[in-house]
Amino acid sequence: MGLHLLFSSFLFIASSASFAVAASSCSTCLDPDHVPHNTYAVKTYHESNEHIDNPHRGFLNQRVTHSSNHQALSKHVLEQDRDRDGLTMVWRTYVLDTFVDSAISADFLGKVRADLDIADSASFTVVLRFCYIFEMRQDHPWGDATKNIMLQHINQLKPIFHQYERVITSIEAGFIGAWGEWHHTEHLNDNDDRKQILLAVLHAAPKSIQVQLRYPRNKMDMMGSGTATLQQVQHGTDNARTGHHNDCFLSSDKDVGTYHDKAVEYPFLEHDTRYTIMGGETCRVTDNHRHECPTARQEMAMFHWTFLNQGYNKDIYAVWKQQGCYEEVHRKLGYRITVNKAILPKSGRSGDNVCFHLEFGNQGYAAPVKDLGLYVILKDPSGNHYYAAEVPDVDVRDWQPGQTQSITSSLTLNNVPQGQYKVLLLLKDPLMGEHRADYNVLLASTGVPLYSEGLNDLGHTLTVSGSHSASSTCSRSTQWNPPPKGQYSRLFKGSF
């Protein structure tokens, strides 16, 4: 059955800030502070302690392969990562050691595509890195390619970045130096040359994909000291698409060269990562307790960490498990969206405008890095008929940790037959298409997630009776059909 729900946004407020909101052409909605309880139900929700498998966040494993000895990704191995450790991301690193002086072969490009198909089939998302050497050599030559070869390779990879946009969480700038970490490079020591590589990767990738640099000072040198803003994110500027990775997190006072001047770089990174992605790995235990839980908690929150390599360094993770923060980090990496409150109509006639109010929180370390759509879904008792529409003027990339996001909107029950309907929420990346329940975002509120369906149940029933023929100037939604149930449970119940 076709669905025709109409929405108008009346209010979108983050708790610690105020926004000017344009007047709506739809009818005036309810005041959340003065709810008529005879016609509206007030629902409250509580954060769960569950470890929910959501896309584009969390721990991951680094899977390295060399072009000289390619080891394909395995769906079975990825599913083991999911079942054993609750992972939904993989850090795929390609060492182009046989292409230092030549173009990447069509055969190897095909192997990259095949890997990304495997990741997609397992409902994983991917962090990509390309480099030429995966070691620290003792002396020259360091072994990486020339700038022109790098630019040629980036251009060859551009179609892959676009074809697999939906499953790529981020691309690390890579290419230059040992491990692709922009040190010990034979040819790329000039800042202008390095910027050419960064811009080449940025412009080869779709605007929905951020590119990560190894050192904060690299971004400050090439992009200036201005940090990313929401407006820049929404316009897809180079500055807002240039994120960060720290591959020696908590491993010395300056994280083994990650920082040059912490007094400058810490404030920059704290503000920049509100809208740019941060991820990486730890690399060694320290002598001064920096690697322990108190600093880990503080800096992952401060720098808005989205992902962390669970394979390295396991000595540090053993400390976290002993001190009791590993499970917390597992839950909080990236976003952790909760629904806290809903004010929902008890009934309405077909054709009526009805209002609703929703409040969300983010208990994670970071805002989502992808632009997700929010939809209200009405489901009839048989489960055969759904009616849905997107809630307008919502940008989850601004749903910062610790803030409350309040939305008051209206919908028109256009051609909705009489009956009782469950009220559900859908939070999804439109790039994923309509039939990937495993990629839909589940809310971390007790009793709310419908794991196999990729939907969220607000625990409320709306009764539609009679009809009303009033006209509406609200925007019209398109038809929506529920996706098939997902392959995976989406709830990690393993041990740590």
C-alpha positions as CSV (number, residue, x, y, z in Angstrom):
1,M,0.0,0.0,0.0
2,G,1.3,3.5,-0.8
3,L,2.1,5.7,2.1
4,H,1.4,9.4,2.4
5,L,2.4,11.1,5.6
6,L,3.1,14.7,5.7
7,F,5.4,16.5,8.1
8,S,6.3,20.0,9.1
9,S,9.1,20.9,11.5
10,F,8.1,23.4,14.2
11,L,11.0,23.3,16.5
12,F,14.6,21.9,16.8
13,I,16.5,22.8,19.9
14,A,19.7,21.6,21.5
15,S,19.4,22.1,25.2
16,S,22.5,24.3,25.7
17,A,21.9,26.6,22.8
18,S,19.0,28.4,21.1
19,F,18.2,28.6,17.4
20,A,16.0,30.9,15.3
21,V,13.2,28.8,13.7
22,A,11.3,29.9,10.6
23,A,7.5,29.9,11.0
24,S,5.7,26.8,9.6
25,S,2.9,26.9,7.1
26,C,1.2,24.0,9.0
27,S,-1.1,24.4,12.0
28,T,0.3,25.3,15.4
29,C,1.6,22.4,17.4
30,L,1.5,21.5,21.0
31,D,3.6,23.2,23.7
32,P,5.8,20.4,25.3
33,D,5.6,22.2,28.6
34,H,1.7,22.2,28.6
35,V,0.5,18.9,27.4
36,P,-3.2,18.1,27.1
37,H,-3.1,14.7,28.8
38,N,-6.6,13.7,27.6
39,T,-5.4,13.7,24.0
40,Y,-1.6,13.0,24.3
41,A,0.5,10.4,26.0
42,V,3.8,11.3,27.6
43,K,6.3,8.5,27.3
44,T,9.7,8.4,29.1
45,Y,12.6,6.1,28.4
46,H,15.9,5.1,30.0
47,E,19.3,4.4,28.6
48,S,20.1,0.7,28.4
49,N,23.5,-1.0,29.2
50,E,23.3,-3.1,26.0
51,H,26.1,-3.3,23.5
52,I,24.3,-2.5,20.3
53,D,25.9,-3.2,16.9
54,N,25.5,0.1,15.0
55,P,27.3,1.1,11.8
56,H,30.3,3.5,11.5
57,R,31.4,3.3,15.2
58,G,33.1,1.1,17.7
59,F,36.1,-1.2,18.0
60,L,37.6,-2.7,14.9
61,N,40.4,-4.9,13.7
62,Q,43.1,-3.9,11.3
63,R,43.3,-6.3,8.4
64,V,46.5,-5.7,6.4
65,T,47.2,-7.1,3.0
66,H,50.1,-6.6,0.5
67,S,49.7,-6.5,-3.2
68,S,52.6,-8.9,-3.4
69,N,50.7,-11.5,-1.3
70,H,47.0,-10.5,-1.2
71,Q,44.8,-12.1,1.5
72,A,41.2,-11.5,0.7
73,L,38.7,-10.4,3.3
74,S,36.6,-13.2,4.6
75,K,32.9,-12.9,5.5
76,H,33.4,-15.8,7.9
77,V,36.2,-13.9,9.7
78,L,34.2,-10.7,9.8
79,E,31.2,-12.6,11.3
80,Q,33.5,-14.1,13.9
81,D,34.7,-10.5,14.8
82,R,31.0,-9.6,15.2
83,D,30.1,-12.7,17.3
84,R,33.2,-12.7,19.4
85,D,33.9,-9.0,20.0
86,G,30.8,-7.1,18.9
87,L,32.5,-5.4,15.9
88,T,30.8,-3.9,12.9
89,M,33.8,-2.1,11.3
90,V,37.1,-3.3,9.7
91,W,40.2,-1.2,9.2
92,R,41.4,-2.4,5.7
93,T,45.0,-1.5,4.9
94,Y,46.4,-2.1,1.5
95,V,50.2,-2.1,1.1
96,L,50.9,-1.4,-2.6
97,D,54.4,-2.8,-2.5
98,T,54.4,-4.1,-6.1
99,F,53.1,-0.8,-7.5
100,V,55.7,1.7,-6.2
101,D,56.8,2.5,-9.7
102,S,53.7,1.6,-11.8
103,A,50.0,1.9,-12.0
104,I,47.8,-0.3,-9.9
105,S,46.8,-3.3,-12.0
106,A,43.2,-3.9,-13.0
107,D,43.4,-7.3,-11.2
108,F,44.3,-5.7,-7.9
109,L,41.7,-3.0,-8.2
110,G,39.2,-5.8,-8.7
111,K,40.5,-7.4,-5.5
112,V,39.8,-4.2,-3.6
113,R,36.3,-4.1,-4.9
114,A,35.8,-7.8,-4.0
115,D,36.9,-7.0,-0.4
116,L,34.4,-4.2,-0.1
117,D,31.7,-6.4,-1.5
118,I,32.6,-8.9,1.3
119,A,32.4,-6.2,3.9
120,D,29.0,-5.1,2.6
121,S,27.7,-8.6,2.6
122,A,28.6,-8.9,6.3
123,S,27.0,-5.5,7.0
124,F,30.4,-4.0,8.0
125,T,31.6,-0.6,7.3
126,V,35.2,0.1,6.4
127,V,38.1,2.5,7.2
128,L,40.5,2.4,4.3
129,R,44.3,3.1,4.2
130,F,46.7,2.7,1.3
131,C,50.5,2.8,1.6
132,Y,53.7,1.3,0.1
133,I,55.7,0.1,3.1
134,F,54.4,-1.4,6.3
135,E,57.5,-1.2,8.4
136,M,60.1,1.2,9.7
137,R,63.3,0.8,7.7
138,Q,66.6,1.6,9.2
139,D,67.9,3.8,6.5
140,H,67.2,5.2,3.0
141,P,65.6,4.5,0.7
142,W,62.4,4.5,2.8
143,G,60.4,2.8,0.0
144,D,57.4,4.9,-0.7
145,A,56.4,6.1,-4.2
146,T,56.9,9.5,-5.8
147,K,54.2,12.2,-5.7
148,N,53.2,11.5,-9.3
149,I,52.7,7.8,-8.7
150,M,50.7,8.5,-5.6
151,L,48.4,10.9,-7.6
152,Q,48.0,8.3,-10.3
153,H,47.0,5.7,-7.8
154,I,44.5,8.0,-6.0
155,N,42.9,8.8,-9.4
156,Q,42.6,5.0,-10.1
157,L,40.9,4.5,-6.7
158,K,38.4,7.3,-7.2
159,P,35.7,5.1,-8.9
160,I,36.0,2.6,-6.0
161,F,35.5,5.3,-3.4
162,H,32.3,6.4,-5.2
163,Q,31.0,2.9,-5.9
164,Y,31.4,1.9,-2.3
165,E,30.5,5.2,-0.7
166,R,27.8,3.6,1.5
167,V,30.1,1.3,3.3
168,I,33.2,3.5,3.7
169,T,33.3,5.2,7.1
170,S,36.5,7.1,6.3
171,I,39.7,7.1,4.3
172,E,43.0,7.7,5.9
173,A,45.3,10.1,4.0
174,G,47.9,7.3,3.9
175,F,50.2,6.8,0.9
176,I,53.1,8.8,2.4
177,G,56.0,7.2,4.4
178,A,56.2,4.3,6.8
179,W,52.8,2.7,7.4
180,G,51.3,5.5,5.4
181,E,51.7,7.7,8.5
182,W,53.5,10.6,6.9
183,H,56.9,10.1,8.4
184,H,60.1,8.6,7.0
185,T,59.2,9.4,3.4
186,E,61.6,9.4,0.5
187,H,59.8,12.0,-1.7
188,L,57.1,13.9,0.2
189,N,58.8,16.1,2.8
190,D,57.6,19.4,1.3
191,N,54.4,20.7,2.9
192,D,53.0,21.8,-0.5
193,D,53.5,18.3,-2.0
194,R,51.8,16.8,1.1
195,K,48.8,19.1,0.7
196,Q,48.5,18.0,-2.9
197,I,48.1,14.4,-1.7
198,L,45.6,15.3,0.9
199,L,43.5,17.3,-1.5
200,A,43.7,14.6,-4.1
201,V,42.3,12.0,-1.7
202,L,39.6,14.5,-0.5
203,H,38.5,15.3,-4.1
204,A,38.6,11.6,-5.1
205,A,36.2,10.6,-2.4
206,P,32.5,11.6,-2.2
207,K,31.7,14.4,0.1
208,S,30.0,12.1,2.6
209,I,33.5,10.5,3.3
210,Q,36.0,12.2,5.5
211,V,39.8,11.8,5.1
212,Q,41.9,11.4,8.3
213,L,45.4,12.8,8.9
214,R,47.9,11.3,11.3
215,Y,49.1,14.5,13.1
216,P,47.0,17.5,14.1
217,R,49.8,19.8,13.1
218,N,49.5,18.5,9.5
219,K,45.9,19.8,9.3
220,M,46.8,23.1,11.0
221,D,49.8,23.6,8.6
222,M,47.7,22.8,5.5
223,M,44.2,24.1,6.4
224,G,44.9,26.8,9.0
225,S,43.9,27.0,12.6
226,G,40.2,27.4,12.0
227,T,38.2,24.3,13.3
228,A,35.4,22.7,11.4
229,T,31.8,24.0,11.8
230,L,28.4,22.5,11.2
231,Q,27.9,24.9,8.3
232,Q,31.1,23.6,6.7
233,V,30.0,20.0,7.3
234,Q,26.7,20.7,5.5
235,H,28.6,22.2,2.6
236,G,31.2,19.5,2.5
237,T,34.2,21.8,2.7
238,D,37.7,20.4,2.6
239,N,38.3,21.6,6.2
240,A,35.2,19.9,7.5
241,R,36.1,16.7,5.7
242,T,39.6,16.5,7.1
243,G,39.6,14.4,10.3
244,H,42.2,12.8,12.5
245,H,43.7,9.4,13.5
246,N,46.1,8.9,16.4
247,D,48.0,5.6,16.1
248,C,49.9,5.9,19.4
249,F,47.0,7.1,21.6
250,L,47.9,7.4,25.3
251,S,51.4,5.9,24.7
252,S,53.6,8.8,25.9
253,D,53.2,12.4,27.1
254,K,53.0,13.4,23.5
255,D,51.7,10.1,22.1
256,V,55.0,9.2,20.5
257,G,55.2,12.4,18.3
258,T,51.5,12.8,17.6
259,Y,51.6,16.2,19.4
260,H,54.3,18.9,19.0
261,D,52.7,21.6,21.1
262,K,49.8,20.3,23.3
263,A,48.9,23.7,24.5
264,V,47.9,24.6,20.9
265,E,47.0,21.2,19.5
266,Y,44.7,20.0,22.3
267,P,42.2,22.9,22.1
268,F,42.3,22.7,18.3
269,L,41.6,19.0,18.3
270,E,38.9,19.2,21.0
271,H,36.9,21.7,18.9
272,D,37.7,20.3,15.4
273,T,36.6,16.7,16.3
274,R,33.1,17.9,17.2
275,Y,32.5,17.6,13.5
276,T,35.4,15.6,12.1
277,I,36.1,12.0,12.7
278,M,38.7,10.7,15.2
279,G,40.0,7.2,15.4
280,G,43.2,5.1,15.6
281,E,44.9,2.8,18.0
282,T,47.1,2.6,21.2
283,C,50.7,1.4,20.8
284,R,52.4,0.9,24.2
285,V,52.1,1.0,27.9
286,T,53.6,4.1,29.6
287,D,55.5,4.5,32.8
288,N,53.3,7.4,34.1
289,H,49.8,5.8,34.1
290,R,48.7,7.9,31.1
291,H,47.4,4.7,29.4
292,E,45.0,3.9,32.3
293,C,41.3,4.4,32.5
294,P,41.1,7.9,33.9
295,T,43.0,9.5,31.1
296,A,41.5,7.2,28.5
297,R,37.9,8.2,29.5
298,Q,38.9,11.9,29.6
299,E,40.6,12.1,26.2
300,M,38.2,9.9,24.3
301,A,35.4,12.2,25.4
302,M,37.5,15.3,24.8
303,F,38.6,14.3,21.3
304,H,35.3,12.6,20.3
305,W,36.6,9.2,19.4
306,T,34.6,7.2,16.9
307,F,36.7,4.0,16.4
308,L,39.7,2.2,18.0
309,N,41.7,-0.8,16.9
310,Q,41.0,-3.6,19.4
311,G,43.9,-5.6,18.2
312,Y,46.6,-3.2,19.4
313,N,47.8,-2.7,22.0
314,K,46.3,-5.5,24.0
315,D,48.5,-4.8,27.1
316,I,46.7,-1.5,27.4
317,Y,43.3,-3.1,27.0
318,A,44.1,-5.7,29.7
319,V,44.6,-2.7,32.0
320,W,41.3,-1.2,31.0
321,K,39.5,-4.5,31.6
322,Q,41.2,-4.7,35.1
323,Q,40.3,-1.2,35.9
324,G,36.7,-1.5,34.6
325,C,36.5,0.9,31.6
326,Y,36.8,-1.4,28.6
327,E,33.1,-2.3,28.5
328,E,32.2,1.4,28.9
329,V,34.5,2.3,25.9
330,H,32.9,-0.5,23.9
331,R,29.5,1.1,24.4
332,K,30.5,4.7,24.0
333,L,32.9,4.8,21.0
334,G,31.2,7.0,18.4
335,Y,27.6,7.9,18.9
336,R,25.1,6.3,21.3
337,I,21.8,7.8,20.6
338,T,18.9,7.4,23.1
339,V,15.3,8.5,22.9
340,N,14.5,10.1,26.3
341,K,11.0,11.3,25.9
342,A,8.1,11.3,23.5
343,I,4.7,13.2,23.5
344,L,2.4,11.4,21.1
345,P,-1.2,11.8,20.1
346,K,-3.6,9.1,21.4
347,S,-5.9,9.3,18.4
348,G,-6.7,11.2,15.1
349,R,-8.9,11.0,12.1
350,S,-7.6,10.2,8.7
351,G,-6.7,13.5,7.1
352,D,-6.0,15.2,10.5
353,N,-2.8,17.1,11.3
354,V,-1.4,15.6,14.5
355,C,1.6,16.8,16.5
356,F,4.3,15.0,18.3
357,H,7.4,15.8,20.4
358,L,10.6,13.8,20.7
359,E,13.7,14.3,22.8
360,F,17.0,12.5,22.1
361,G,20.3,12.2,23.9
362,N,23.8,11.1,22.8
363,Q,25.7,9.1,25.5
364,G,28.6,8.3,23.2
365,Y,31.9,10.1,22.7
366,A,31.1,11.6,19.3
367,A,28.3,12.8,17.0
368,P,27.5,10.5,14.0
369,V,29.8,11.1,11.1
370,K,27.2,10.3,8.5
371,D,24.1,12.3,7.7
372,L,21.2,10.1,8.9
373,G,17.5,10.5,8.1
374,L,14.9,10.3,10.9
375,Y,11.5,8.9,10.1
376,V,8.3,8.3,12.0
377,I,6.7,5.0,11.0
378,L,3.2,3.8,11.7
379,K,2.7,0.0,11.6
380,D,-0.6,-1.7,11.6
381,P,-1.2,-4.8,13.9
382,S,-0.9,-7.2,11.0
383,G,2.5,-5.8,10.1
384,N,1.4,-5.7,6.4
385,H,1.0,-2.0,6.1
386,Y,3.4,0.8,7.0
387,Y,3.1,4.6,6.7
388,A,6.1,6.8,7.1
389,A,7.8,10.1,6.4
390,E,11.0,11.8,7.1
391,V,11.1,14.4,9.9
392,P,12.6,17.5,8.2
393,D,15.4,19.8,9.4
394,V,17.2,17.2,11.4
395,D,21.0,16.9,11.1
396,V,22.3,14.2,13.5
397,R,25.9,15.3,12.8
398,D,25.2,18.1,15.3
399,W,23.9,15.7,18.0
400,Q,26.8,16.3,20.3
401,P,27.5,14.2,23.4
402,G,25.7,15.3,26.5
403,Q,23.2,17.5,24.8
404,T,19.4,17.0,24.5
405,Q,17.9,17.3,21.0
406,S,14.2,18.3,21.0
407,I,12.0,18.0,18.0
408,T,8.4,19.1,17.8
409,S,6.7,18.4,14.5
410,S,3.3,17.6,12.9
411,L,2.1,15.0,10.4
412,T,-0.9,14.7,8.3
413,L,-2.7,11.3,8.5
414,N,-3.2,11.4,4.7
415,N,-5.2,8.3,3.5
416,V,-4.3,6.3,6.6
417,P,-7.2,3.8,7.1
418,Q,-9.0,3.4,10.4
419,G,-7.2,1.2,12.8
420,Q,-4.6,1.1,15.6
421,Y,-0.9,1.7,14.7
422,K,2.3,1.2,16.5
423,V,4.5,4.3,16.4
424,L,8.1,3.5,15.5
425,L,11.2,5.4,14.6
426,L,13.7,4.7,11.8
427,L,17.2,6.3,11.8
428,K,19.1,5.4,8.6
429,D,21.7,6.5,6.1
430,P,19.9,7.1,2.9
431,L,23.0,5.8,1.0
432,M,22.3,2.4,2.3
433,G,19.1,2.0,0.3
434,E,15.8,0.7,1.5
435,H,16.6,-3.0,2.2
436,R,19.4,-3.1,4.7
437,A,18.0,-3.4,8.2
438,D,21.4,-4.3,9.6
439,Y,22.7,-0.9,8.7
440,N,19.8,1.0,10.4
441,V,20.6,2.7,13.7
442,L,19.2,1.3,16.8
443,L,18.5,3.5,19.8
444,A,20.2,2.7,23.2
445,S,17.0,2.9,25.2
446,T,15.6,0.0,27.2
447,G,12.9,-1.9,25.4
448,V,13.0,0.3,22.3
449,P,15.2,-1.5,19.6
450,L,13.5,-4.0,17.3
451,Y,16.8,-5.6,16.5
452,S,16.0,-7.8,13.5
453,E,13.8,-5.1,11.9
454,G,16.3,-2.2,12.3
455,L,13.5,-0.1,13.8
456,N,12.8,1.5,17.2
457,D,9.5,1.0,19.0
458,L,8.2,3.9,21.1
459,G,5.8,1.7,22.9
460,H,2.7,3.7,21.9
461,T,-0.4,3.0,19.8
462,L,-2.1,5.6,17.7
463,T,-5.8,5.1,17.0
464,V,-7.0,6.4,13.6
465,S,-10.8,6.7,13.2
466,G,-13.1,8.4,10.8
467,S,-11.9,10.8,8.2
468,H,-11.2,14.5,7.8
469,S,-10.8,16.3,4.5
470,A,-9.0,19.4,5.5
471,S,-6.3,20.6,3.2
472,S,-2.6,20.7,4.2
473,T,0.4,22.7,3.0
474,C,2.9,20.3,4.6
475,S,5.4,18.6,2.4
476,R,4.5,15.1,1.0
477,S,6.6,12.1,1.7
478,T,7.4,9.2,-0.6
479,Q,6.3,5.6,-0.3
480,W,8.3,3.4,2.1
481,N,8.3,-0.4,2.5
482,P,10.0,-2.1,5.5
483,P,13.3,-3.9,4.7
484,P,13.6,-7.7,5.1
485,K,14.7,-8.7,8.6
486,G,18.5,-8.4,9.1
487,Q,21.0,-11.2,9.1
488,Y,22.4,-10.5,12.5
489,S,21.2,-10.1,16.1
490,R,22.6,-6.6,16.5
491,L,23.0,-7.2,20.2
492,F,26.4,-8.2,21.5
493,K,26.1,-10.6,24.5
494,G,29.7,-11.9,24.6
495,S,32.2,-11.5,27.3
496,F,35.1,-9.1,27.7
